[in-house]
Amino acid sequence: MRYNSLGDCMANLLTVGNSNFSFSSSLDEKPDKSMFKMHTHDTYEIFLFLEGKAVYYVEGNDYPLKRGDLLIMRRDESHYISIDESHPYKRYVIHFKKETVDLIDPKGELLKPFENRESGKFNLYRKEDFLSEAYLLLFEKINRCEGNPELTLLTNFYPLLNEIFIAFENRLDFNARCKESLSRSIINFINTKLTGEICLDDICNRFFISKASLCRIFKNTTGTTVWEYITIKRLTIAHRMIESGISANEAALQSGFSDYSVFYRAFKKTYGISPKNAFRQHF
């Protein structure tokens, strides 16, 4: 590895590493935004924003930055930073190739935050995404480069990856809980509308989601479509009405079916008997 420490007046304060695995600390007292272009790497990147005013763009998604924000980019993920030239710009950056992680993690668990997401999505981690500020301390240890710079980089890099991995896993858990909560809210809303008129637009407008999102969320959490769920619930209501002595025609209307022929076919398919024969069986 190579090691270089430069004066604070220079843009590059510290560089440790090589083309496969490196750390750099950089400060631009008077940044020139024209110097920061969209680019990609054949390496993974971990970027820590320390000072300045900027917006980071990854595959078209924008991330307004504040001190302590961490971004991750995988190989070939396009990115660039839009800098406010009136503010000094300071950052730490780590670049590494997959082989660096394969040494201790051949299954690639630590690379999941980089690989297991859509391109340009979930690149940004803020302080509140981490359990503690350990990720900042690890960066600072690397930057101090006490003793052997190469060893300092290696011994703090892997714990840093683990901090990012934990934050990524916690984010997945949170997103799953949010989706579960949304799906429960959708189901509860549908259940209050079962015996009346209901359409997909009503549900989408109520929860500010698209039809595609509604269908995807519903399928993932119930294993069926919205209309199949509504039909099954309405049939259950109608069947209980018929068992209580209400006629098949009236049960169809009261359970939310506006078309008796649709009700008839669905009832017979589900229960193996016609609605009127089901009524006769009980009375």
Disulfide bonds with the S-S distance in Angstrom:
none
